[in-house]
Amino acid sequence: MVNVKVLGPGCPNCQRLAQVVYDVLEELELEASIEKVTKYPEILKYNILATPGLVINGKVVSAGRIPSKAEVRTWLQAAAKA
């Protein structure tokens, strides 16, 4: 199972990123655990400079922007195969 974390305080961009992740997971029919990390001390553990951040299986794959569905699809497919 893929482990996904969306890092951010819950701002509109963070919510949009979470929706992109949900959409891609549904399209790919992948099972994943999704966690929204909203507390700054926890976010800082991932050493990102801007939110929203996206962590897949413990690896930061994006920070400070909303990646495209195609990018998220590629990352999730790779994580599912690992």
C-alpha positions in Angstrom: 0.0 0.0 0.0 1.2 3.5 -0.9 1.6 6.0 2.0 0.9 9.6 1.0 1.2 12.7 3.1 0.0 16.2 2.1 2.0 18.8 4.0 0.4 22.2 4.7 -1.8 24.2 7.1 -5.0 23.5 5.2 -4.8 26.4 2.8 -6.7 26.3 -0.6 -3.5 25.1 -2.4 -3.1 22.3 0.1 -6.7 21.3 -0.4 -6.3 21.4 -4.2 -3.2 19.2 -4.0 -5.1 16.7 -1.8 -7.9 16.6 -4.3 -5.4 15.9 -7.2 -4.0 13.0 -5.2 -7.5 11.6 -4.5 -8.5 12.0 -8.2 -5.3 10.2 -9.4 -5.7 7.4 -6.9 -9.3 6.8 -8.0 -8.3 6.8 -11.7 -5.5 4.3 -11.0 -7.6 2.3 -8.6 -4.7 2.3 -6.1 -5.1 1.7 -2.4 -3.3 4.3 -0.3 -3.2 5.7 3.1 -3.5 9.5 2.9 -2.5 11.7 5.8 -2.8 15.5 6.0 0.0 16.9 8.0 -1.1 20.4 9.2 1.1 21.1 12.3 4.2 23.1 11.5 6.6 21.1 13.7 5.6 18.0 11.8 5.9 19.8 8.4 9.4 21.1 9.3 10.6 17.5 9.8 10.4 17.1 6.0 12.8 20.0 5.4 10.6 21.8 2.8 10.7 25.6 2.4 7.1 26.1 1.1 3.8 24.4 1.2 2.0 22.5 -0.1 4.3 19.5 0.1 3.7 16.0 -1.1 5.4 13.0 0.4 5.0 9.5 -1.1 6.4 6.5 0.9 8.5 8.8 3.0 10.1 10.7 0.1 9.4 14.4 -0.6 8.4 14.5 -4.3 7.0 18.1 -4.4 7.1 21.3 -2.4 5.8 24.8 -2.9 3.6 24.1 -5.8 0.7 22.0 -7.1 2.0 19.3 -9.4 0.0 18.2 -12.4 -2.1 15.1 -12.4 0.4 13.5 -14.8 3.3 14.1 -12.4 1.3 12.7 -9.4 0.2 9.7 -11.5 3.9 9.0 -12.4 5.0 9.2 -8.8 2.1 7.1 -7.5 2.6 4.4 -10.1 6.3 4.2 -9.3 5.6 4.0 -5.6 3.1 1.2 -6.1 5.6 -0.9 -8.0 8.4 -0.4 -5.4 
